[in-house]
């Protein structure tokens, strides 16, 4: 039995774990992508959250799937920003025209989808493995252990 946040085994509910580690992964991804500006601040914040995640036993259980899904946020966002590329992309707003040189979005889309797909696949397999097997109760064979 659990209250929605923590299970009876003492670990956080799967959606809490996935959200926590997804946020950490997104901070790392945007920290690396924005290293020239606010990246160091984001990486420092991610390091604090990783330390908290490892220090709190309820947050330790499967952290990699959520982290991978979080890592996919930055490449997918960069792909969205470069959706008109590759090449020169011009926009007209009323009387002004501005042009930017955009990259090809496809390497970023591929990277983001691989990270997200890998994380979701790992999450599905770990949840399937963690699910208790239901079936008829079979009595143990042999003598009953003494307690």
C-alpha positions in Angstrom: 0.0 0.0 0.0 1.2 3.5 -0.8 0.0 7.0 -0.5 0.9 8.0 -4.1 4.4 9.3 -3.2 6.1 6.5 -1.3 5.5 2.8 -1.7 5.4 0.2 1.1 9.0 -0.8 0.2 10.2 2.7 1.1 11.0 3.9 -2.4 9.2 6.8 -4.2 6.4 6.0 -6.5 7.6 5.4 -10.1 6.2 8.7 -11.5 8.0 10.6 -8.7 11.3 8.9 -9.6 10.8 9.5 -13.3 9.9 13.1 -12.8 12.8 13.8 -10.4 15.5 12.1 -12.5 14.0 13.6 -15.7 14.4 17.0 -14.2 18.0 16.3 -13.3 18.7 15.0 -16.8 17.1 18.1 -18.4 19.2 20.3 -16.2 22.4 18.4 -17.3 21.4 18.6 -21.0 20.5 22.3 -20.9 23.6 22.9 -18.8 25.9 21.4 -21.4 24.0 23.1 -24.3 24.2 26.5 -22.5 27.7 26.1 -21.2 28.7 29.5 -22.6 26.0 31.3 -20.7 24.1 29.8 -17.8 25.3 26.3 -18.2 27.6 26.2 -15.2 24.7 27.3 -12.9 22.4 24.6 -14.3 25.2 21.9 -14.0 25.8 23.0 -10.4 22.0 22.7 -9.6 22.0 19.3 -11.3 24.9 18.2 -9.1 23.1 19.2 -6.0 20.0 17.3 -7.1 22.1 14.2 -7.9 23.6 14.4 -4.4 20.2 14.7 -2.9 18.9 11.8 -5.1 21.7 9.5 -3.9 21.4 10.7 -0.3 17.7 10.0 0.0 17.1 6.3 -0.2 13.5 6.7 -1.6 14.9 8.4 -4.7 17.7 5.9 -5.6 15.7 3.2 -7.3 15.7 3.2 -11.1 17.2 6.6 -11.9 18.7 6.0 -15.3 15.4 5.8 -17.4 14.1 9.2 -16.1 17.6 10.7 -16.5 17.8 9.6 -20.2 14.3 11.0 -20.9 15.4 14.3 -19.3 18.6 14.4 -21.3 16.4 14.2 -24.5 14.8 17.6 -23.7 17.7 19.8 -24.9 18.4 18.1 -28.2 14.7 18.1 -29.0 14.4 21.8 -28.1 17.4 22.7 -30.2 15.8 20.8 -33.1 12.6 22.8 -32.7 14.6 26.1 -32.7 16.3 25.0 -36.0 13.2 23.5 -37.6 13.5 25.8 -40.6 17.1 24.8 -41.3 19.6 24.0 -42.6 20.6 27.3 -44.1 19.5 30.9 -43.9 16.0 31.3 -42.4 14.3 34.7 -42.7 11.2 35.9 -40.8 9.2 39.0 -41.6 7.4 40.8 -38.8 5.4 43.8 -40.0 8.0 46.0 -41.6 11.2 44.3 -40.4 12.9 41.2 -41.7 15.4 39.3 -39.7 17.5 36.3 -40.9 19.4 33.7 -39.0 21.6 30.8 -40.1 20.0 27.6 -38.8 21.5 24.2 -38.4 20.0 21.0 -39.7 17.5 19.8 -37.0 17.7 16.1 -37.9 20.9 15.2 -35.9 19.2 16.8 -32.9 15.9 15.0 -33.5 17.7 11.7 -33.9 19.7 12.2 -30.7 16.6 13.3 -28.7 14.5 10.4 -29.9 17.2 7.9 -29.2 17.6 9.2 -25.6 13.9 9.4 -25.0 13.2 6.0 -26.6 16.0 4.4 -24.6 14.8 5.9 -21.4 11.2 4.9 -22.0 12.2 1.4 -23.0 14.3 1.0 -19.9 11.5 2.3 -17.8 9.1 -0.2 -19.3 11.4 -3.1 -18.8 12.3 -2.2 -15.2 8.6 -1.7 -14.3 7.8 -5.1 -15.9 10.6 -6.8 -14.0 9.5 -5.1 -10.7 5.9 -6.1 -11.0 5.0 -9.0 -8.8 3.9 -12.2 -10.5 0.3 -13.0 -9.7 -0.9 -16.5 -9.6 -2.2 -19.2 -7.3 -0.4 -19.5 -3.9 1.6 -22.7 -3.8 2.6 -24.1 -0.5 6.3 -24.5 0.1 7.8 -27.9 -0.2 9.7 -29.2 2.8 9.8 -28.4 6.5 8.5 -25.1 7.7 11.3 -22.7 8.8 11.3 -21.8 12.4 11.2 -18.1 13.3 
